[in-house]
Amino acid sequence: MMRSLLAVLALATALATPALAQSCGESASGFKGFIAEMKQEAAAAGVSKRSISTLDAINYDPAIIKRDRAQNIFSDSFLTFQGKMISKYRLTQGQALVQKHKAIFDRISKQYGVPAPVIVAFWALETDFGATTGDYDTIQAIATLAWDCRRPEKFRPQLVASLQLLDAGDLSRAEFKGAWAGEIGQTQFMAYDYNESAVDFDGNGKRDLRNSVPDVLASTANLLRKHGWKAGQPWLQEVAVPAKLPWDQADIAISHPRSQWAKWGVTTIDGGALKADSLPAALLLPMGRNGPAFLAYENFTTAYLKWNESLVYSTTAAYLATRIAGAPAVSKGRAPVQHPSYEQIVQLQNKLASLNYDVGKIDGKIGKGTRAAVKDQQAKLGLPADSYPSPDVIARIIKGGKKSALIPVEEAPVEMAEEAPAAAPVKKAKKKPVTEADPLAELPAEGTDEEGNSLY
């Protein structure tokens, strides 16, 4: 889930040696040598010999790599994704938990400035309020991913951070159990974020994100505050858009005062007037100009997208928070929207890469680079530049796409990503009244790279 990406990458740079930076593998071959190198790095970072010895029993786990490669849910449209993730149970239970823990949330709001619905929405999406935290050995999972060649720089600092967390004493070795990508606790913290942002809110002398509800909720708020959350400010507001608009301004990276959006004909979802003030907001169109529309405020563009840079996940998390706070169900938009298939997105990404756009990995997900390239192509082809690759837009780009001289493309060959197999359903927790299978069986909510795809 987590994220503090710049800090993690800074730690990775500090820890890396030339030999370590070049070592990775696609199998167990060489793994033990890598572990020996990591022991040296951990010792240099001040980790105790007792915690370093934990690595003696760690083995390469092919099952983790299989899970890592099987991630296709981020290819879904927003309406499909949120439909899978936002169940009646999560809504009603989320609202009930806001009331049940009102005293705790009042303290959290005063200290960190984060509203209860925002925290509870993450609690719901990450683990169904603690019901499905995972049973993987997180140190072994992180070590496996740190050795894997796909993105070792993301996981190697997390491996050292895991040993530092073990040194800190908040968790015993047996309590390093969690999701397949190494997240621990009821809102799925990676080790670095656990070390830096977890708080002891129940005052028992231990930061316990596995079992202590006060610690879980306050730590989640603390991390959001560190991500830039501003107290008393909105995060997401559903709106209605007119048939005509300067669509190239509808971009998560472009903000205008609400008064400007009002001048362009944007209204509240029920047709009322927007507040014509100077509060900056971006117009978020997760399914293009005909689909659902939101004003995304600074709390969304900073805190939410630092929690998880996947736009479809972050939009769903923010929208769920508005629902828990009392907002109505999302509108389907102005007109039916046809979402591209995984195969069509891969075909589009290959075409865009051939036109000199940097779309990141060819992975079938509509990430930041893909959206930017689509927007540029739409403008060149005389289409409304709303950044959304509908099947019709994809066909136009493939047929008549024009070269880009703006964005350099990497020299590495482009490869088509394999279709991920369907994920097996998650077993319901025996002690919790979870009435639906957890869609997080196929959702790695722990983080994303610069393309908006899963890091972990």
Sequence and secondary structure as in RCSB ss.txt:
>XXXX:A:sequence
MMRSLLAVLALATALATPALAQSCGESASGFKGFIAEMKQEAAAAGVSKRSISTLDAINYDPAIIKRDRAQNIFS
DSFLTFQGKMISKYRLTQGQALVQKHKAIFDRISKQYGVPAPVIVAFWALETDFGATTGDYDTIQAIATLAWDCR
RPEKFRPQLVASLQLLDAGDLSRAEFKGAWAGEIGQTQFMAYDYNESAVDFDGNGKRDLRNSVPDVLASTANLLR
KHGWKAGQPWLQEVAVPAKLPWDQADIAISHPRSQWAKWGVTTIDGGALKADSLPAALLLPMGRNGPAFLAYENF
TTAYLKWNESLVYSTTAAYLATRIAGAPAVSKGRAPVQHPSYEQIVQLQNKLASLNYDVGKIDGKIGKGTRAAVK
DQQAKLGLPADSYPSPDVIARIIKGGKKSALIPVEEAPVEMAEEAPAAAPVKKAKKKPVTEADPLAELPAEGTDE
EGNSLY
>XXXX:A:secstr
    HHHHHHHHHHH  HHHHH  BSSSTTHHHHHHHHHHHHHHTT  HHHHGGGGG    HHHHHHHH   GGG
S HHHHHHHH  HHHHHHHHHHHHHTHHHHHHHHHHH   HHHHHHHHHHHHTTTT    EEHHHHHHHHHHBSS
SHHHHHHHHHHHHHHHHHTSS GGG EE TTS BTTTTB HHHHHHH    S SSS  TTT HHHHHHHHHHHHH
HTT  TT   EEEEE  S   GGG  TT  EEHHHHHHTT EETTS     S  EEEEE TT TTS EEEE HHI
IIIIHHH   HHHHHHHHHHHHHHTT       SS      HHHHHHHHHHHHHTT    S SS   HHHHHHHH
HHHHHTTS       HHHHHHHHHH    SSS   SS                 TTS   S  GGGS  TT B T
TSSB  
